[in-house]
């Protein structure tokens, strides 16, 4: 199965309920787009393409995959995180100027493998067009959806 990343736009009431009962996360993971996205294992490659860093990165782009405040139990890859509406708005604004073509220009399979990005599939000639690019588009849509509604974003690597 491996490490997958899910994101979900949440209202303030949903966020409050989730903080009160972190087990509710299981019922929130699979929501309809554009308010929910399952990046599968594309998360690490997308983060790298946005930041040039395997695990961090400055500003709002560093928050797209690894942003927010941790809460609840650690299921093995860190606790789920909640990015507040101000952070969501900053991320959405930062993503507005980034197109799929911009990420394609940063795509470097050798550098991504050398950085030990998960999973090591970067040499596949179709990986950007069929996996990273489409997942980036869904991620961007989810952040814009949440920002337009002044919502939180749940981020969960599991």
LONU-320052 format. One record per residue: x, y, z of N, C-alpha, C, CB in turn. Coordinates in steps of 0.2 Angstrom, whole numbers. Each point is the difference from the previous one (the first is absolute). Glycine has a CB too. Example, Ala and Ser with C-alpha at 12.3 -4.5 7.8 and 13.67 -1.06 7.14 Angstrom:
# LONU-320052
[site [66; -28; 39]; [-4; 6; 0]; [4; 6; 0]; [-9; -6; 6]]
[site [7; 11; -10]; [4; 6; 1]; [-4; 5; 3]; [6; -3; -10]]
END
This chain:
# LONU-320052
[site [4; -6; 0]; [-4; 6; 0]; [4; 6; 0]; [-9; -6; 6]]
[site [14; 7; -1]; [4; 6; 0]; [-3; 6; 3]; [6; -5; -10]]
[site [-2; 10; 9]; [-2; 7; 3]; [-4; 4; -5]; [10; 0; 7]]
[site [-16; 2; -5]; [-4; 4; -4]; [-2; 6; 3]; [-5; -10; -6]]
[site [3; 15; 2]; [-2; 7; 3]; [-7; 1; -2]; [12; 4; 0]]
[site [-16; -2; 5]; [-7; 3; -1]; [-1; 7; 3]; [-4; -12; 0]]
[site [1; 16; -4]; [-2; 6; 2]; [-8; 1; 0]; [12; 5; -4]]
[site [-14; -1; 8]; [-7; 2; 0]; [-2; 6; 3]; [-2; -12; 2]]
[site [-2; 16; -5]; [-2; 7; 2]; [-6; -2; 6]; [3; 6; -12]]
[site [-2; -2; 17]; [-5; -1; 6]; [-2; 7; 2]; [6; -10; 4]]
[site [-13; 10; -2]; [-2; 6; 3]; [2; 1; 7]; [-10; -2; -7]]
[site [9; 7; 10]; [2; 1; 7]; [-3; -5; 5]; [2; 13; -3]]
[site [-8; -14; 2]; [-4; -5; 4]; [3; -7; -1]; [-11; 7; -1]]
[site [13; -9; -5]; [3; -7; -1]; [6; 0; 3]; [-6; -1; -11]]
[site [10; 6; 11]; [7; 1; 3]; [-1; -1; 7]; [4; 7; -9]]
[site [-8; -4; 12]; [-1; 0; 7]; [-2; -7; 2]; [-4; 12; 1]]
[site [-1; -15; -4]; [-2; -7; 1]; [6; -5; -1]; [-12; 3; -3]]
[site [16; -2; -2]; [6; -4; -1]; [5; 0; 6]; [-2; 1; -12]]
[site [3; 5; 14]; [5; 1; 6]; [-3; -3; 6]; [4; 11; -5]]
[site [-11; -11; 6]; [-3; -3; 6]; [1; -7; 0]; [-8; 9; 1]]
[site [7; -12; -7]; [0; -7; -1]; [4; -2; -7]; [-11; -1; 6]]
[site [18; 0; -5]; [4; -1; -6]; [-1; -6; -4]; [8; 6; 7]]
[site [-12; -11; -4]; [-2; -6; -3]; [-5; 1; -6]; [2; -6; 10]]
[site [-5; 12; -10]; [-4; 2; -5]; [3; 1; -7]; [-7; 6; 8]]
[site [14; -6; -8]; [4; 1; -6]; [-2; -5; -5]; [9; 5; 7]]
[site [-10; -12; -5]; [-2; -5; -4]; [-6; 1; -4]; [5; -8; 8]]
[site [-10; 12; -6]; [-6; 2; -4]; [1; 6; -4]; [-6; -5; 9]]
[site [12; 8; -8]; [1; 6; -4]; [5; 0; -6]; [-2; 6; 10]]
[site [5; -12; -10]; [5; -1; -5]; [-2; 0; -8]; [6; -6; 9]]
[site [-11; 2; -10]; [-3; -1; -7]; [-6; 5; -1]; [4; -12; 0]]
[site [-2; 18; -2]; [-6; 5; -1]; [0; 1; -8]; [1; 5; 12]]
[site [-6; -1; -14]; [0; 1; -7]; [5; 6; -2]; [-12; -4; 0]]
[site [14; 4; -6]; [4; 5; -3]; [-5; 6; -1]; [9; -7; -5]]
[site [-6; 13; 5]; [6; 3; 1]; [2; 1; 7]; [0; 5; -11]]
[site [-4; -7; 16]; [1; 1; 7]; [4; -5; 3]; [-10; 6; 1]]
[site [12; -11; -5]; [4; -5; 3]; [5; -3; -5]; [-10; -3; 8]]
[site [16; 1; -6]; [4; -3; -5]; [4; -5; 3]; [1; 11; -6]]
[site [0; -17; 2]; [5; -5; 2]; [5; 0; -5]; [-9; -7; 5]]
[site [15; 9; -3]; [6; 0; -4]; [4; -6; -1]; [1; 11; 4]]
[site [-4; -17; 0]; [4; -6; -1]; [7; 1; 2]; [-8; -4; -9]]
[site [13; 2; 5]; [7; 1; 2]; [3; 5; -4]; [0; -12; 3]]
[site [-4; 16; -6]; [3; 6; -4]; [2; 6; 5]; [-7; -3; -10]]
[site [5; 3; 16]; [1; 5; 5]; [7; 2; 0]; [-9; -4; 7]]
[site [14; 0; -6]; [7; 2; 1]; [3; 3; -7]; [1; -10; 9]]
[site [-3; 7; -14]; [3; 3; -7]; [-3; 7; -1]; [1; -11; -5]]
[site [-8; 12; 7]; [-3; 7; -1]; [4; 5; 5]; [-11; -6; -3]]
[site [12; 3; 9]; [3; 5; 5]; [7; 2; -2]; [-6; -6; 9]]
[site [10; 1; -12]; [6; 2; -3]; [0; 5; -5]; [4; -12; 3]]
[site [-9; 11; -8]; [0; 4; -6]; [-3; 7; 2]; [-3; -10; -7]]
[site [0; 11; 13]; [-2; 6; 2]; [5; 4; 4]; [-11; -4; 1]]
[site [15; 0; 3]; [5; 3; 5]; [7; -1; -2]; [-9; -1; 8]]
[site [11; -4; -12]; [7; -2; -1]; [3; -3; 7]; [1; 9; -9]]
[site [-5; -11; 13]; [2; -3; 7]; [-4; -6; 1]; [4; 11; 5]]
[site [0; -17; -2]; [-4; -6; 1]; [-5; 1; 6]; [10; -6; -5]]
[site [-9; 9; 10]; [-4; 0; 6]; [-2; 7; 2]; [6; -10; 3]]
[site [-4; 15; -5]; [-1; 7; 2]; [-2; 5; -5]; [8; -2; 10]]
[site [-5; 8; -9]; [-1; 5; -5]; [-3; 6; 3]; [-2; -9; -9]]
[site [3; 15; 6]; [-2; 6; 3]; [-7; 2; -3]; [12; 4; 1]]
[site [-15; 0; 3]; [-6; 4; -1]; [-6; -5; -2]; [7; 9; -4]]
[site [-12; -6; 1]; [-6; -4; -1]; [1; -7; -4]; [-6; 11; 1]]
[site [11; -11; -5]; [1; -6; -4]; [2; -6; 4]; [2; 7; -10]]
[site [2; -5; 15]; [2; -5; 5]; [-6; -3; 4]; [11; 6; 0]]
[site [-16; -3; 0]; [-6; -1; 4]; [-5; -5; -4]; [1; 11; 7]]
[site [0; -11; -13]; [-5; -4; -5]; [-1; -7; 3]; [3; 8; -10]]
[site [2; -11; 11]; [0; -8; 2]; [1; 0; 7]; [4; -4; -11]]
[site [1; 8; 14]; [2; -1; 7]; [-2; 6; 4]; [9; -7; -4]]
[site [-15; 10; 3]; [-1; 6; 4]; [-5; -2; 6]; [2; 7; -10]]
[site [-3; -2; 14]; [-5; 0; 5]; [3; -3; 7]; [-9; -1; -9]]
[site [4; 1; 13]; [1; -2; 7]; [-2; -8; 1]; [-2; 12; 4]]
[site [7; -16; -1]; [-2; -7; 1]; [-5; -1; 5]; [12; -3; -4]]
[site [-16; -2; 4]; [-5; -1; 5]; [-1; -8; 0]; [-5; 12; -1]]
[site [2; -15; 6]; [-2; -7; 0]; [6; -4; 0]; [-10; 3; -6]]
[site [9; -10; 5]; [5; -5; 1]; [4; 0; -7]; [-8; -7; 8]]
[site [14; 5; -7]; [5; -2; -5]; [-1; -7; -3]; [8; 8; 5]]
[site [-11; -8; -11]; [-1; -7; -3]; [6; -3; -3]; [-12; 4; -2]]
[site [18; -1; 3]; [6; -3; -2]; [4; 5; -5]; [-5; -11; 1]]
[site [2; 16; -3]; [4; 5; -5]; [-1; 7; 3]; [-1; -8; -10]]
[site [0; 9; 16]; [-2; 6; 3]; [-7; 1; 1]; [10; 5; -5]]
[site [-12; -1; 9]; [-8; 1; 2]; [-3; 4; -6]; [2; 0; 12]]
[site [-8; -1; -13]; [-4; 5; -5]; [1; 7; 2]; [-8; -9; -2]]
[site [8; 13; -3]; [1; 7; 1]; [-6; 5; -3]; [12; -2; 0]]
[site [-13; 7; 4]; [-6; 5; -2]; [4; 7; -2]; [-9; -6; 7]]
[site [7; 8; -13]; [3; 6; -2]; [-6; 5; 0]; [9; -5; -8]]
[site [-8; 11; 12]; [-6; 4; 1]; [-1; 4; -6]; [3; 1; 12]]
[site [-9; 3; -12]; [-2; 3; -6]; [5; 5; -3]; [-12; -1; 4]]
[site [15; 5; 1]; [5; 5; -3]; [6; -4; -3]; [-3; 8; 9]]
[site [5; -14; -7]; [5; -4; -3]; [-2; -2; -7]; [4; -3; 11]]
[site [-11; 0; -11]; [-3; -2; -6]; [0; 5; -5]; [-7; -8; 6]]
[site [5; 14; -4]; [0; 6; -5]; [7; 1; -3]; [-10; 5; 6]]
[site [15; -5; -2]; [7; 2; -2]; [2; -6; -5]; [2; 6; 11]]
[site [-4; -12; -9]; [2; -6; -5]; [-3; 1; -6]; [2; -7; 10]]
[site [-9; 8; -10]; [-4; 1; -6]; [3; 6; -5]; [-10; -5; 6]]
[site [12; 10; -2]; [3; 6; -4]; [6; -2; -3]; [-5; 8; 8]]
[site [10; -11; -5]; [6; -2; -2]; [-1; -5; -6]; [5; 1; 11]]
[site [-10; -6; -11]; [-1; -5; -5]; [-3; 4; -6]; [-1; -9; 9]]
[site [-2; 14; -8]; [-3; 4; -6]; [4; 1; -6]; [-8; 5; 8]]
[site [14; -3; -6]; [5; 1; -6]; [4; -5; -2]; [1; 10; 5]]
[site [-2; -16; -3]; [4; -6; -2]; [-5; -5; -4]; [7; 1; 10]]
[site [-4; -2; -16]; [-3; -4; -5]; [3; -7; 0]; [-4; 10; -7]]
[site [0; -15; 4]; [3; -6; -1]; [7; 0; -4]; [-12; -5; 0]]
[site [12; 9; -5]; [6; 1; -4]; [6; 3; 4]; [-7; 2; -10]]
[site [6; 2; 15]; [5; 2; 4]; [3; -6; 4]; [-6; 11; 1]]
[site [2; -15; 2]; [2; -6; 3]; [4; -5; -5]; [-9; 1; 9]]
[site [7; -2; -15]; [3; -4; -5]; [7; 3; -1]; [-11; -3; -5]]
[site [12; 9; 5]; [7; 3; -1]; [5; -2; 6]; [-6; 9; -7]]
[site [3; -10; 13]; [4; -2; 6]; [1; -7; 0]; [-4; 10; 6]]
[site [0; -14; -10]; [1; -7; 1]; [6; -3; -2]; [-12; -1; -2]]
[site [16; -2; 7]; [7; -3; -2]; [0; -6; 4]; [5; 11; -1]]
[site [-6; -17; -3]; [0; -7; 3]; [6; -1; 4]; [-8; -4; -9]]
[site [14; 5; 6]; [6; -1; 3]; [1; 3; 7]; [5; -2; -11]]
[site [-7; 9; 11]; [0; 3; 7]; [-5; -2; 5]; [4; 10; -7]]
[site [-10; -12; 4]; [-5; -2; 5]; [2; -7; 3]; [-9; 6; -7]]
[site [12; -10; 3]; [2; -7; 2]; [6; 1; 5]; [-3; -5; -10]]
[site [8; 10; 9]; [5; 1; 4]; [-2; 3; 7]; [7; 2; -10]]
[site [-13; 2; 10]; [-2; 3; 6]; [-4; -6; 4]; [-1; 12; -6]]
[site [0; -18; 3]; [-3; -5; 3]; [-8; 1; 1]; [11; -3; 6]]
[site [-14; 6; -11]; [-7; 2; 1]; [-4; -7; -1]; [2; 12; -5]]
[site [-7; -12; 9]; [-5; -6; 0]; [-5; 1; -5]; [2; -2; 12]]
[site [-4; -3; -16]; [4; -7; -1]; [5; 2; -6]; [-10; -7; 5]]
[site [14; 3; -5]; [6; 1; -6]; [-3; -3; -6]; [9; -1; 8]]
[site [-13; 5; -11]; [-4; -1; -7]; [2; 5; -5]; [-9; -6; 6]]
[site [13; 11; -5]; [1; 6; -3]; [3; -2; -7]; [2; 6; 10]]
[site [2; -11; -12]; [2; -2; -6]; [-5; -2; -5]; [11; -3; 5]]
[site [-17; 1; -3]; [-5; -2; -5]; [-2; 6; -4]; [-5; -8; 8]]
[site [5; 7; -15]; [-1; 6; -4]; [-7; 3; 0]; [9; -5; -7]]
[site [-13; 2; 10]; [-7; 2; 0]; [-2; 3; 7]; [-3; -8; -9]]
[site [7; 8; 14]; [-1; 1; 7]; [-3; 8; 0]; [9; -9; 4]]
[site [-6; 13; -7]; [-2; 7; 1]; [-7; 1; -3]; [12; 4; 0]]
[site [-13; -6; -7]; [-6; 1; -3]; [-6; -4; 2]; [7; 3; -10]]
[site [-6; -8; 13]; [-5; -5; 2]; [-1; 0; 7]; [2; -7; -10]]
[site [2; 10; 14]; [0; -1; 7]; [1; 7; 4]; [4; -12; -1]]
[site [2; 15; 0]; [1; 6; 4]; [-4; 6; -2]; [12; -5; 2]]
[site [-12; 6; -9]; [-4; 5; -2]; [-7; 0; 1]; [8; 1; -9]]
[site [-12; -6; 8]; [-7; -1; 2]; [-1; 1; 7]; [-2; -7; -10]]
[site [6; 4; 14]; [-1; 1; 7]; [1; 7; 3]; [4; -12; 1]]
[site [1; 15; -4]; [1; 7; 2]; [-6; 4; -2]; [12; -1; -2]]
[site [-15; 0; -4]; [-6; 4; -2]; [-6; -1; 6]; [4; -1; -13]]
[site [-5; -5; 15]; [-5; -2; 5]; [2; 4; 7]; [-2; -11; -6]]
[site [8; 11; 7]; [2; 3; 7]; [-1; 7; -1]; [9; -9; 2]]
[site [-7; 12; -7]; [-1; 7; -1]; [-8; 2; 0]; [11; 1; -7]]
[site [-15; -5; 4]; [-7; 1; 0]; [-3; 0; 7]; [-1; -5; -11]]
[site [4; 0; 15]; [-3; -1; 7]; [2; 6; 4]; [2; -12; -1]]
[site [4; 15; 1]; [2; 6; 4]; [-4; 6; -3]; [12; -5; 2]]
[site [-13; 6; -8]; [-4; 5; -2]; [-7; 0; 2]; [7; 1; -10]]
[site [-10; -7; 10]; [-7; -2; 3]; [0; 2; 7]; [-2; -9; -8]]
[site [7; 7; 12]; [0; 2; 7]; [1; 7; 2]; [4; -11; 2]]
[site [0; 14; -6]; [1; 7; 1]; [-6; 5; -2]; [12; -2; -2]]
[site [-15; 0; -3]; [-6; 4; -2]; [-6; -1; 5]; [3; -2; -11]]
[site [-2; -3; 16]; [-6; -1; 5]; [3; 2; 7]; [-5; -9; -8]]
[site [11; 11; 8]; [3; 2; 7]; [1; -6; 4]; [-5; 11; -1]]
[site [7; -17; -2]; [0; -6; 4]; [7; -2; 2]; [-10; -4; -6]]
[site [10; -1; 10]; [6; -3; 3]; [2; -6; -5]; [-2; 3; 12]]
[site [8; -5; -12]; [2; -6; -4]; [3; -5; 5]; [2; 7; -11]]
[site [-5; -13; 10]; [3; -6; 4]; [5; -3; -5]; [-11; -2; 7]]
[site [17; 1; -4]; [6; -4; -4]; [1; -6; 4]; [5; 11; -5]]
[site [-4; -17; 1]; [1; -6; 4]; [4; -4; -4]; [-10; 1; 6]]
[site [16; -3; -4]; [5; -5; -3]; [-1; -6; 4]; [8; 9; -4]]
[site [-10; -14; 0]; [-1; -7; 4]; [1; -6; -5]; [-9; 6; 7]]
END
